[in-house]
Amino acid sequence: MPPVLVVEGLRLYYGMGKDVVKAVDGVSLELDRGEVLAVVGESGSGKSSLGYAIMRLLPENAVLYDGRILLHDGGAEFDIVSMDEEALRRDVRWKRISMVFQASMNAIDPVSTIGDFIYRIVREHRPDLDKRRGLAAAAEAIKSVGLPVSVLDMYPFELSGGMKQRVMIALALILRPLVVILDEPTSALDVITQANVISLLKSLRGDVSMILITHDLALASEIADRIAVMYAGKIVEIGPSDAVLTSPRHPYTGALLESTPTLRQDRALSSIPGRVPSLIRPPPGCRFHPRCGHAMDICRREEPPMVDVGPGHRAACWLLRT
């Protein structure tokens, strides 16, 4: 059975005046059915842009969008990059692939009940659903994320931040998509609410394939089957969570782990020198070389290829070829 989602050489560039921002620059990955893939990295690495690119939610200043995104549903295959916009909206977006946006709980209509808000969104993608059946579907979705059906009659100001985030997750699940992209689903939530949302996401594992975009390595380790490490618009390492977290093969992955506090080890934290480079003029060669303590001459000249470093584990670093 093929992966539910295959991304090959995906690029998304933004225009900024006379400059071009290479937000996603040649990303390739696969997502299996029922799998959770976490995409991690510092702010500005292109993680959210990758989510938008997969959904083909492009801003007006997008100047380049190419590559291949293949979504497999049984015997049907959808090429998201080349599809007609109306066909994409009708057959793919939200029905087969949906997204929980960063700070999405702020997008709930403040003057509508939760039930009316969900029904209006669903009706855009399923015009065949009358309000009775639409609200029945909303009730099932609300229950699936651990909220009482009475929430449908409430207004957003009556809900906590965690409840609103669960509403948005329910909205992403309501049409039973194959893939859900979650962009920082626990950001801006208190610690207790984060724990509840994490518990919810763990309960959904296996029922839907998920791409979890996060800077939180602890969250990734908690629920992800595989982890992709993104830096300056590119994936520099990808593999099973245990392998990436315990035996990182790219210096950036190792630096991220060394800068992350842990309760299991008593060790001093170290920071990564410098900052994420501008995606307008990224460094030549390996984009991490200006911050890497292991950089060699070839790192400054040539981009390293992805190489196999273990079962299902790949990394792009010249140290692995020497």
C-alpha positions as CSV (number, residue, x, y, z in Angstrom):
1,M,0.0,0.0,0.0
2,P,1.5,3.4,-1.0
3,P,2.0,6.2,1.5
4,V,-1.1,8.3,2.0
5,L,1.0,11.4,1.2
6,V,4.1,11.8,-0.9
7,V,5.9,15.2,-1.2
8,E,8.7,15.5,-3.8
9,G,11.0,18.5,-4.4
10,L,8.4,21.0,-3.0
11,R,9.3,24.6,-3.3
12,L,7.3,27.7,-2.1
13,Y,8.9,31.1,-2.6
14,Y,7.5,34.4,-1.5
15,G,8.0,37.8,-3.2
16,M,9.1,40.6,-0.8
17,G,9.6,43.8,-2.8
18,K,12.5,43.0,-5.2
19,D,13.6,40.0,-3.1
20,V,12.5,36.4,-3.0
21,V,12.1,34.4,0.2
22,K,12.9,30.7,-0.2
23,A,10.5,29.5,2.5
24,V,10.3,25.9,1.4
25,D,13.2,24.9,-0.9
26,G,13.2,21.3,-2.2
27,V,11.4,19.4,0.5
28,S,10.7,15.7,0.1
29,L,8.9,13.4,2.6
30,E,6.4,10.6,2.9
31,L,3.5,10.0,5.3
32,D,2.2,6.5,5.9
33,R,-1.4,5.7,6.9
34,G,-2.1,6.3,10.6
35,E,1.4,7.8,11.1
36,V,2.3,10.9,13.0
37,L,5.2,12.8,11.5
38,A,6.5,15.8,13.5
39,V,8.3,18.6,11.7
40,V,10.6,20.4,14.1
41,G,13.0,23.3,14.0
42,E,13.5,26.9,15.1
43,S,11.2,29.7,14.2
44,G,11.8,30.9,10.7
45,S,12.9,27.5,9.4
46,G,9.8,27.2,7.1
47,K,7.7,24.7,9.0
48,S,4.4,26.6,8.8
49,S,5.1,27.5,5.1
50,L,5.5,23.7,4.5
51,G,2.0,23.1,6.0
52,Y,0.5,25.8,3.8
53,A,2.3,24.5,0.7
54,I,0.9,21.0,1.3
55,M,-2.6,22.4,1.6
56,R,-1.9,24.8,-1.3
57,L,-3.0,27.7,0.7
58,L,-0.8,30.3,-1.0
59,P,-0.5,34.0,-0.1
60,E,-0.9,36.6,-2.8
61,N,2.9,37.2,-2.8
62,A,3.7,33.5,-3.7
63,V,6.0,33.7,-6.8
64,L,7.0,30.1,-7.1
65,Y,5.2,26.9,-6.2
66,D,6.3,23.7,-7.7
67,G,7.2,20.1,-7.0
68,R,4.8,17.2,-6.5
69,I,2.3,16.5,-3.7
70,L,0.5,13.2,-4.2
71,L,-2.4,12.2,-2.0
72,H,-3.5,8.6,-2.2
73,D,-7.0,7.5,-1.3
74,G,-7.6,3.9,-2.2
75,G,-7.2,3.7,-6.0
76,A,-7.5,7.5,-6.4
77,E,-4.5,9.8,-6.6
78,F,-4.6,13.6,-6.4
79,D,-1.7,15.8,-7.5
80,I,-2.3,18.8,-5.3
81,V,0.2,21.1,-7.0
82,S,-1.3,20.7,-10.5
83,M,-5.0,20.3,-9.6
84,D,-7.6,22.8,-10.8
85,E,-8.5,25.0,-7.8
86,E,-12.2,24.2,-7.9
87,A,-11.4,20.4,-8.0
88,L,-8.9,20.9,-5.1
89,R,-11.6,22.7,-3.0
90,R,-14.3,20.1,-3.9
91,D,-12.4,16.9,-3.7
92,V,-9.3,17.4,-1.5
93,R,-9.2,20.4,0.8
94,W,-10.9,19.6,4.2
95,K,-12.5,16.4,2.8
96,R,-9.2,14.5,2.5
97,I,-6.6,16.8,4.0
98,S,-7.3,19.5,6.6
99,M,-5.3,21.8,8.9
100,V,-5.4,23.2,12.4
101,F,-3.7,26.5,12.0
102,Q,-1.4,28.2,14.5
103,A,-3.5,30.2,17.0
104,S,-6.6,28.9,15.1
105,M,-8.8,29.2,18.1
106,N,-8.8,33.0,17.5
107,A,-10.5,32.3,14.1
108,I,-13.9,31.2,15.6
109,D,-16.7,33.7,14.8
110,P,-17.3,35.5,18.1
111,V,-21.0,36.2,17.3
112,S,-22.0,32.7,16.3
113,T,-22.7,29.7,18.4
114,I,-20.1,26.9,18.0
115,G,-22.7,24.7,16.2
116,D,-23.6,27.4,13.6
117,F,-19.9,28.2,13.1
118,I,-19.0,24.6,12.4
119,Y,-22.0,24.0,10.2
120,R,-21.2,27.0,8.0
121,I,-17.7,25.7,7.4
122,V,-18.9,22.2,6.7
123,R,-21.6,23.4,4.3
124,E,-18.9,25.0,2.1
125,H,-17.4,21.5,1.5
126,R,-20.5,19.4,1.8
127,P,-23.4,21.5,0.3
128,D,-25.5,18.3,0.3
129,L,-25.7,18.3,4.1
130,D,-28.8,20.1,5.5
131,K,-28.6,21.8,8.9
132,R,-30.0,18.9,10.8
133,R,-27.4,16.4,9.4
134,G,-24.7,19.0,9.6
135,L,-25.3,19.7,13.3
136,A,-25.5,15.9,13.9
137,A,-22.0,15.6,12.3
138,A,-20.8,18.5,14.4
139,A,-22.1,16.8,17.6
140,E,-20.1,13.6,16.7
141,A,-17.0,15.6,16.0
142,I,-17.3,17.5,19.3
143,K,-17.7,14.3,21.3
144,S,-14.7,12.8,19.5
145,V,-12.5,15.5,21.1
146,G,-13.9,15.0,24.6
147,L,-16.3,17.9,24.7
148,P,-20.0,17.8,25.6
149,V,-22.5,18.3,22.9
150,S,-23.8,21.3,24.8
151,V,-20.8,23.2,23.5
152,L,-22.6,23.5,20.2
153,D,-25.1,26.0,21.8
154,M,-22.3,28.1,23.4
155,Y,-20.5,31.2,22.2
156,P,-16.7,31.4,22.0
157,F,-16.4,33.7,25.0
158,E,-18.0,31.0,27.1
159,L,-15.1,28.5,26.3
160,S,-11.6,28.2,27.7
161,G,-8.6,28.4,25.4
162,G,-8.3,24.6,25.6
163,M,-11.9,24.1,24.7
164,K,-11.6,26.4,21.7
165,Q,-8.6,24.5,20.5
166,R,-10.5,21.3,20.8
167,V,-13.3,22.8,18.7
168,M,-10.8,23.6,16.0
169,I,-9.4,20.1,16.1
170,A,-13.0,18.8,15.8
171,L,-13.6,21.0,12.8
172,A,-10.5,19.6,11.1
173,L,-11.7,16.0,11.8
174,I,-15.4,16.5,11.0
175,L,-15.2,15.3,7.3
176,R,-13.0,12.3,8.3
177,P,-9.9,13.4,6.3
178,L,-7.0,11.1,5.5
179,V,-4.4,13.7,6.7
180,V,-4.6,16.4,9.3
181,I,-1.8,19.1,9.6
182,L,-1.5,20.6,13.0
183,D,0.5,23.8,13.2
184,E,1.7,24.4,16.8
185,P,-1.5,23.0,18.3
186,T,-0.4,23.6,21.9
187,S,1.1,27.1,21.6
188,A,-0.5,29.8,23.8
189,L,-2.0,27.2,26.1
190,D,-1.2,26.8,29.8
191,V,0.6,23.7,30.9
192,I,-2.5,21.8,32.1
193,T,-4.4,22.5,28.9
194,Q,-1.4,21.5,26.8
195,A,-1.3,18.2,28.6
196,N,-5.0,17.7,27.8
197,V,-4.6,18.5,24.1
198,I,-1.5,16.2,23.9
199,S,-3.6,13.4,25.4
200,L,-6.3,14.1,22.8
201,L,-3.8,13.9,19.9
202,K,-2.4,10.6,21.3
203,S,-5.9,9.2,21.3
204,L,-6.3,10.0,17.6
205,R,-3.1,8.1,16.6
206,G,-3.9,5.4,14.1
207,D,-7.3,6.9,13.1
208,V,-5.8,9.6,10.9
209,S,-2.4,10.5,9.5
210,M,-1.0,13.6,11.1
211,I,1.8,16.1,10.3
212,L,2.6,17.9,13.6
213,I,4.4,21.2,13.1
214,T,6.1,22.2,16.3
215,H,9.2,23.7,17.9
216,D,8.6,21.6,21.0
217,L,10.8,18.5,20.9
218,A,9.1,17.1,24.0
219,L,5.8,17.2,22.3
220,A,7.3,15.5,19.2
221,S,8.8,12.8,21.3
222,E,5.5,12.2,23.0
223,I,3.3,11.4,20.0
224,A,5.4,11.3,16.8
225,D,6.3,8.1,15.0
226,R,8.9,9.9,12.9
227,I,10.6,13.3,13.1
228,A,11.7,15.6,10.3
229,V,14.1,18.3,11.3
230,M,13.8,21.5,9.2
231,Y,16.4,24.2,8.8
232,A,16.4,27.3,6.5
233,G,13.7,25.9,4.2
234,K,15.1,22.4,4.0
235,I,14.8,19.0,5.8
236,V,18.2,18.1,7.1
237,E,17.3,14.9,8.9
238,I,14.3,12.6,9.0
239,G,13.8,9.2,10.7
240,P,12.1,7.3,13.4
241,S,11.6,9.4,16.6
242,D,13.8,7.2,18.8
243,A,16.6,7.2,16.3
244,V,16.5,11.0,15.7
245,L,16.2,11.8,19.4
246,T,18.8,9.4,20.7
247,S,21.3,9.2,17.8
248,P,21.0,12.4,15.9
249,R,23.2,12.4,12.8
250,H,23.0,16.1,11.7
251,P,24.9,18.7,13.8
252,Y,21.8,20.9,13.8
253,T,19.6,18.1,15.3
254,G,22.2,17.5,18.0
255,A,22.4,21.2,18.8
256,L,18.6,21.4,19.1
257,L,18.6,18.5,21.6
258,E,21.4,20.0,23.6
259,S,19.5,23.3,23.9
260,T,16.3,21.5,25.1
261,P,15.8,21.1,28.9
262,T,15.0,17.6,30.1
263,L,13.9,16.1,33.4
264,R,15.7,12.8,32.9
265,Q,19.3,14.2,32.7
266,D,21.1,16.6,34.9
267,R,23.1,18.5,32.3
268,A,23.9,22.1,31.4
269,L,22.0,23.5,28.4
270,S,23.9,24.9,25.4
271,S,22.7,27.4,22.9
272,I,23.1,27.4,19.1
273,P,25.4,30.2,18.1
274,G,24.0,32.8,15.7
275,R,20.5,32.6,14.3
276,V,18.5,31.1,11.4
277,P,19.8,32.7,8.2
278,S,17.7,34.9,6.0
279,L,15.8,32.9,3.5
280,I,16.2,35.7,1.0
281,R,20.0,35.0,0.7
282,P,20.6,31.7,2.4
283,P,24.3,30.6,2.8
284,P,25.8,28.6,0.0
285,G,26.5,24.9,0.5
286,C,25.1,23.6,3.7
287,R,22.9,26.3,5.1
288,F,23.9,25.4,8.7
289,H,27.6,25.8,8.1
290,P,27.9,29.4,9.6
291,R,26.6,28.0,12.9
292,C,28.2,24.6,12.8
293,G,31.3,23.8,14.9
294,H,32.2,20.9,12.5
295,A,32.0,22.9,9.2
296,M,34.6,22.0,6.5
297,D,35.5,23.7,3.3
298,I,33.1,21.5,1.3
299,C,30.3,22.6,3.6
300,R,30.7,26.2,2.5
301,R,30.7,25.3,-1.2
302,E,28.4,22.4,-1.9
303,E,25.0,21.4,-0.6
304,P,25.2,17.9,1.1
305,P,23.0,15.1,-0.3
306,M,20.6,13.1,1.8
307,V,22.2,9.8,2.8
308,D,20.9,6.7,4.6
309,V,22.3,6.5,8.2
310,G,20.0,3.7,9.5
311,P,16.7,2.0,8.9
312,G,14.3,4.7,7.6
313,H,16.8,7.3,8.9
314,R,18.4,9.9,6.6
315,A,20.4,13.0,7.0
316,A,22.1,15.6,4.9
317,C,25.7,16.3,6.2
318,W,29.1,16.1,4.6
319,L,30.4,14.5,7.8
320,L,28.5,11.4,6.9
321,R,30.4,11.1,3.6
322,T,33.9,11.5,4.9
